[in-house]
């Protein structure tokens, strides 16, 4: 994987993972650590990527309200408020 900070290909995968289960890497060029999401628009999300994409798809395709979306996610075991869905 390329380093998002210095674009070096000299990276090593670490044995541990992030709280959401994403792989972690260390760049031998600049010495910085990063994960699979670093440098993307999804980096600051506090939910897994698949849940975020599924929520956006349901919201746009099925024309669900934010409260309906929060209720469906609750049925799947995810506690999300309608304000979080808007963000």
Backbone as a ProteinNet text record, in pm:
[ID]
protein_1_A
[PRIMARY]
XXXXXXXXXXXXXXXXXXXXXXXXXXXXXXXXXXXXXXXXXXXXXXXXXXXXXXXXXXXXXXXXXXXXXXXXXXXXXXXXXXXXXXX
[TERTIARY]
84.7	0	88.9	47.7	121.2	95.2	198.5	184.6	108.6	-0.4	-75.2	-2.2	103.2	175.1	291.3	371.2	489.7	486.1	381.5	362.6	468.1	533.7	633.4	564.5	625.4	571.2	639.4	734.8	806.7	727.9	621.9	538.6	532.8	508	491.4	358.2	294.2	166.9	193.6	124.8	138.6	46.1	73.5	-6.4	-139.8	-148.5	-273.5	-365	-489.1	-590	-653.4	-725.6	-794.6	-916.8	-988.2	-1107.1	-1216.5	-1220	-1319.8	-1269.9	-1148.2	-1096.7	-1018.6	-979	-902.6	-754.7	-687.1	-544.8	-465	-356.4	-268.7	-134	-72.4	54.8	152.1	279.6	384.5	473.2	503.8	587.6	733.2	816.9	960	1026.5	964.4	1020.6	1008.5	885.5	863.9	841	820.1	803.2	663.8	568.2	433.5	347.7	245.6	152.7	22.4	-43	-170.9	-250.2	-378.4	-462.8	-523.7	-611.7	-670.8	-753.2	-809.3	-895	-821.6	-699	-626.8	-618.4	-649.7	-644	-771.7	-873.3	-999.7	-1105.5	-1217.5	-1325.6	-1392.8	-1368.9	-1429.9	-1345.1	-1234.9	-1140.7	-1201.5	-1282.5	-1335.6	-1467.5	-1521.4	-1646.9	-1627	-1727.9	-1719	-1798.2	-1842	-1910.4	-1832.2	-1844.9	-1776	-1820.4	-1733.7	-1758.5	-1883	-1903.2	-2018.3	-2149.8	-2152.6	-2273.8	-2299.9	-2195.4	-2211.5	-2265.8	-2209.9	-2258.1	-2399.9	-2431.1	-2566.2	-2667.1	-2631.9	-2720.7	-2745.1	-2639.5	-2653.9	-2739.6	-2715.7	-2794.6	-2941.6	-2974.1	-3113.9	-3176.4	-3102.3	-3154.7	-3188.6	-3099.3	-3120.9	-3213.6	-3195.8	-3272.8	-3416	-3434	-3567.3	-3637.8	-3570.4	-3626.6	-3674.4	-3591.2	-3626.8	-3599.5	-3678.9	-3650	-3534.7	-3474.8	-3364	-3410.3	-3529.9	-3582	-3610.4	-3660.9	-3682.1	-3549.5	-3450	-3318.4	-3258.8	-3273.1	-3223.6	-3297.5	-3426	-3504.8	-3462.2	-3436	-3391.6	-3254.9	-3165.3	-3032.9	-3043.3	-3139.7	-3162	-3205.8	-3286.9	-3327.2	-3208.2	-3106	-2984.2	-2883.7	-2917.7	-2831.6	-2739.8	-2760.1	-2677.5	-2759.1	-2712.9	-2782.7	-2728.7	-2810.6	-2773.7	-2889.3	-2860.6	-2966.5	-2990.1	-3104.2	-3130.8	-3038.3	-2986	-2889.4	-2757	-2717.6	-2595.2	-2611	-2730.2	-2755.4	-2743.7	-2785.1	-2772.1	-2626.7	-2548.1	-2405.5	-2332.5
-118	0	123.9	224.1	349.9	436.4	504.8	597	721.3	759.7	878.2	1008.4	1002.5	1122.7	1155.2	1053.2	1077.3	999.6	922.1	841.3	732.9	693.6	587.7	451.9	358.1	222.1	132.6	187.7	110.7	113.2	35.1	29.7	-113.1	-125.1	-256.7	-260.1	-374.9	-390.9	-428.6	-361.4	-392.4	-507.9	-572.3	-688.4	-649.8	-530.1	-489.4	-419.5	-400.4	-336.1	-220.9	-135.8	-24.1	-75.4	14	-24.4	-80.4	-36.2	-84.8	-202.4	-247.6	-365.5	-338	-213.4	-181.3	-209	-251	-281.4	-154.2	-166.4	-53.1	-75.4	33.3	28.5	128.2	108.2	201.7	225	350.8	387	387.8	318.8	318.9	447.9	515.4	638.8	756.2	783.8	899.4	859.3	729.3	681.2	700.4	749.3	773.5	648.1	643	530.9	574.9	481.3	510.8	381.9	396.6	279.1	284.3	189.6	180.4	303.2	370.8	485.5	619	626.1	752	816.9	945.3	1019.4	1014.4	944.6	938	1020.7	1041.4	1118	1039.1	909.4	825.1	813.9	884.6	867.8	901.8	1002.9	1047.8	982.7	895.6	828.9	736	726.8	639.9	510.6	486.7	362.1	293.1	162.5	93.3	143.8	128.3	178.9	117.3	-12.3	-77.2	-24.6	8.6	63.9	203.7	283.2	418.4	413.1	326.7	315.2	261.6	166.6	111.6	218.7	299.8	407	509.6	547.6	644.7	585.8	459.4	395	390.4	348.3	343.5	482.1	579.8	716.9	769.9	749.5	804.5	718.2	587.5	498.6	480.2	461.3	434	558	671.7	800.4	794.8	734.7	722.5	852.4	878	991.8	952.4	1051.1	1023	939.4	963.2	885.2	740.5	719.8	583.4	510.2	580.1	520.8	480	566.3	533.4	411.8	401.7	287.8	157.3	161.2	40.4	-3.3	91.1	56.6	0.9	49	-4.3	-150.5	-185.1	-324.5	-413.6	-356.3	-430.9	-430.5	-363.9	-364.6	-244.9	-142.2	-21.9	93.8	151.7	263.9	391.9	454	576.1	673.7	795.6	895.9	954.5	1019.2	1077.7	1195.7	1260.8	1368.9	1313.7	1196.7	1134	1093.7	1052.8	1018.5	1139.2	1255	1377.5	1416.6	1397.3	1433.2	1342.5
0	0	0	-73.9	-80.5	42.6	88.1	201.7	154.8	223.8	182	213.7	293.8	333.8	240	204	120.3	-10.8	-34.8	-156.4	-174.8	-68.9	-76.7	-81.4	-152.1	-156.1	-53.1	20.8	123	253.3	258.2	378.2	429.7	558.9	619.6	693.1	687.9	757.3	902	993.8	1135	1170.5	1280.4	1319.8	1383.8	1441.9	1507	1406.6	1448.1	1363.6	1439.2	1366.7	1429.9	1505.1	1572.1	1647.8	1557	1431	1335.8	1253.6	1280.5	1212.2	1085.2	1063.4	943.1	965.2	859	866.8	891.2	965.9	995.5	927.7	885.1	814.5	874.5	844	884.2	763.1	735.9	622.2	666.1	590.6	622	573	477.8	423.6	519.3	566.4	655.4	800.3	826.9	963.8	1020.6	941.1	991.5	981.5	1066	1066.4	1001.7	936.2	872.3	859.6	825.7	804.2	664.6	635.8	502.3	465.8	563.3	537.5	533.7	578.6	586.3	448.8	445.6	320.3	239.1	287.2	213.9	286.8	220.9	283.1	395.2	401.7	503.9	630.3	636.2	746.4	882.4	892.3	1021.7	1061.6	977.5	1012.4	1130.7	1215.7	1331.7	1312.5	1190.5	1157.1	1046.5	1033	924.5	786.5	689.6	555.3	493.1	511.1	449.7	506.3	634.7	696.1	641.3	622.6	568.5	426	342.8	205.4	198.5	284	286.8	328.2	425.9	471.4	361.1	292	183.1	70.9	40.6	-65.1	-29	92.8	134.8	133.8	180.7	189	50.2	-46	-179.6	-265.2	-261.1	-348.8	-300.9	-172.2	-118.2	-65.6	-73.7	-29	115.8	203.1	344.3	417.9	520.3	607	699.5	763.3	854.4	973.3	1019.9	1132.7	1091.2	970.4	920.6	904.4	854.2	837	971.7	1072.3	1206.1	1263.7	1235.2	1284.7	1217.4	1087.7	1016.5	1066.8	1089.2	1141.7	1282.9	1359.4	1494	1487.3	1388.5	1370	1336.6	1275.5	1242.9	1357.4	1469.1	1586	1597.9	1516.7	1522.4	1578	1685.7	1746.5	1684.3	1599.4	1528.4	1541	1578.6	1585.3	1446.5	1428	1296.6	1268	1373.8	1353.8	1299.6	1347.1	1296.8	1151.7	1113.1	975.1	884.2	933.1	854.7	835.6	941.4	932.1	837.8
[MASK]
+++++++++++++++++++++++++++++++++++++++++++++++++++++++++++++++++++++++++++++++++++++++

